[in-house]
Amino acid sequence: LNVDDFTIIFAVNQLENLSMKLTILGCNGALPAHGRFPTCQILDLGAEMMMIDCGEGSQIQMQKFAVRSSRVDHVFISHMHGDHYFGLIGWLNTQALMQREKVLHLYCPEILKQIIEIQLLERLSFEIQYHFLLPNEKMVLMDTEKYKVLAFPVDHSIETHGFLFEVKREKRILKKEKVQEYEIPKYYYRNITLGKDYETKDGEIISYEVLSDPPKPNLKYAYCADTAFNENLIPYVTGVDILFHEATYTKENVDKAIARKHSTAEQAALIAQKAGVKQLLIGHYSSKYKTTDAHEAEAKTVFENTIAVYDGFSIEVK
Amino acid sequence: LNVDDFTIIFAVNQLENLSMKLTILGCNGALPAHGRFPTCQILDLGAEMMMIDCGEGSQIQMQKFAVRSSRVDHVFISHMHGDHYFGLIGWLNTQALMQREKVLHLYCPEILKQIIEIQLLERLSFEIQYHFLLPNEKMVLMDTEKYKVLAFPVDHSIETHGFLFEVKREKRILKKEKVQEYEIPKYYYRNITLGKDYETKDGEIISYEVLSDPPKPNLKYAYCADTAFNENLIPYVTGVDILFHEATYTKENVDKAIARKHSTAEQAALIAQKAGVKQLLIGHYSSKYKTTDAHEAEAKTVFENTIAVYDGFSIEVK
């Protein structure tokens, strides 16, 4: 076992403790305005790329920001307002024209199936597996060795779900010095990361706790699609690495926010603060705002670590 | 009757002999590419603004190119390939959010009604009057005092119609010197433009032909949506002021054009030449072409008065 072997093994180990990269393709609210596109986000988990909502023109934004969207196998649609799904049909059509063959998993309200099938059924070169979001339900949408995705109800004018994405980091981290010191054979490394002890030829038991550090906590990204300020959301987003919370308005328009079941920047920041998240992103701006500096400033008075996102914004969590 | 009166009257007369202004909002083919949006055109006839096809992102282009699309009361959808209609749902949704009340006339294949109603029926603030295009039929879609619109079948892989827009110029043009010379009263000017003689107090009949010039020919714009090269189109587009004919490919890809029922730039120019049009516009480029200079050069070898259009291109005919 030489240094190169170690490099490879630790690289693999690191790879298995995946990262998350979020890219905002559209950050605006119901009406496209001021060059800002409607909602679409890409969450790149390395082995999987997820799409969250798909407003009109999202495929054009994917080209602009060099997102290889053919990698997307899972699409999550929060609710049936057009600024969150009108771009899906065009993207699906393009995937078909590019002769996609991979199954696409679509997590969405049930009505979307009809809308797609009436337009594309005969033209699709690939299968869509639908997973319907049930009104008002908290649901586990995916739970694999590497990822977990939850849907949870938020508080909007129609049935709407938020999503919580978790990158599992269940494997322990090998201690380079210790595995060398105890001359653990290479083939056994994976067992140690899974929490198994090692028995030497002499029958001595070396605890996995000696040979490895505990796993890092899961990476978490929570997306709170269109929603009013509602503290019921807090349990779902507590402690996440990144929280996206809509902030359609600034606080002088709090009446509009309440009436239309949207939030102000201050309200988004309050949720972030109470949920103890690490980073807050705000977006889904009303077309009445030419710039979004005021949203960011307002949120920061409550929760400093806030960014008002823009189309093309990108952030990575490791 | 002073000089100012004359200015006003002749201005009105000119106004009634309307102009046409065409603006291209999207000029690309099936896949948006190289910053080019899918098909959408706006034909401004002064009193009426028409929309021809509405690919994804058209409402974003309307903002970019300052088209006041709330003026549009008539939308013409040539066929049910997504690059010609996926943007309609978003534009309709925006019209509803802006609380449009005016009736919208939609000339389209019948299936589009279902696609719209399943998504927007309860949300629309205005009525849509559907006028279905019948497969393979030549149809008069509008015939008012000022305009006439025809649909005619073209030759594509699914049922597709082209459209012919005519601005009627049926009124004769007053001869300024003659109406002054014969002291025709102002109230009678309109009658003369409609072809009525004038009788003086002394019973003398002055022919309208003395007092006015014949009307100018109608202004005509023909839109040949996706189509293969087919000489059956020629009768519909003969002598038009502007012909838009698709030119998805350049001639080295004529095999693809034939197989997919599209045209090359050279073929578009041949139609223009044989139909004796005044101006040819080409577009609907395949995403394989980064630039469209080759399309224009190729067409010009056959028909000199050709322009390869681009998003934001505008042309006026008076």
Interface residues (C-beta under 8 A of the other chain):
Chain A: A30 L31 P32 A33 G35 F37 E56 G57 Q59 I60 Q63 K64 G82 D83 F86 G87 I89 G90 N93 T94 L97 M98 I111 Q114 I115 I118 Q119 L120
Chain B: A30 L31 P32 A33 G35 F37 E56 G57 Q59 I60 Q63 K64 G82 D83 F86 G87 I89 G90 N93 T94 L97 M98 I111 Q114 I115 I118 Q119
